[in-house]
Amino acid sequence: MIILNSKEMNVNNRLFKIFCLFVLFNLYYSCKYNNNKDEEENTYQILSLLLNEYTANSKKLTFTIPPPPNGTKSKYNFSVKDSLSLYKRFYEETIKQKVIALESKMFEMNEKYYFKEDCNVNQKLLQSFFNLKHSKNINLDKIVLHKKDSLIYYTDNHRKMQTRGFDEIDICLNFSRISFDRNHKQAILILGISYSKLNGFSAMYFLEKRKGNWYIKCVKELGIS
């Protein structure tokens, strides 16, 4: 009888251990799934924020007053007609549907950059940003556009063109991987933007999430062409 009870206890102990392992396994993968889901959701919120920010305020919308007509003295007084013509060009460029191209992958980090001290950047977050070593695919369907612009991938065919594709596209954006803090309330990434073959810039961004929305807190300019 004692031997039988002992066997039953051993079986029960094994079953209990298996049950515990099963629960821990489910908890681990449930947490991992939720974390990945939160990261993906916040990733596309940030990509959408920056894309809309810089396509709505495109440098292509900056116009200068044209030079005076040929043979006219340098003291030419620009008329109301000149101003209206300039405004018309600005308006037409603003409302037209743009073709926006994105690099298909968020690139990995190969260099280190730093914000100014007054940004109060989370240093652990910055270090984790430096450690991002693998690129990540971008899904265009998950990016939200505020205007009815066209969103496409920037391809090798564009790169092979003499104009780098800018006779077919208006803006090209290239995003780095995004580093998030544990609670997905802070983030760091790099964005490169080109408006033509020789007109663009790149910058590193530190963002914070407040009341469900992401805001740009600090920007470090990295380069201008």
Secondary structure by P-SEA (a helix, b strand, c coil): caaaaaaaaaaaaaaaaaaaaaaaaaaaaaaaaaaaaaaaaaaaaaaaaaaaaaaaaccccccccccccccccccccccaaaaaaaaaaaaaaaacbbbbbbcccbbbbccccccccccccaaaaaaaaaaccbbbbbcccccccccbbbbbccccccccccccccccccbbbbbcbbbbccccccccbbbbbbccccccccbbbbbbbccccccccbbbbcccc
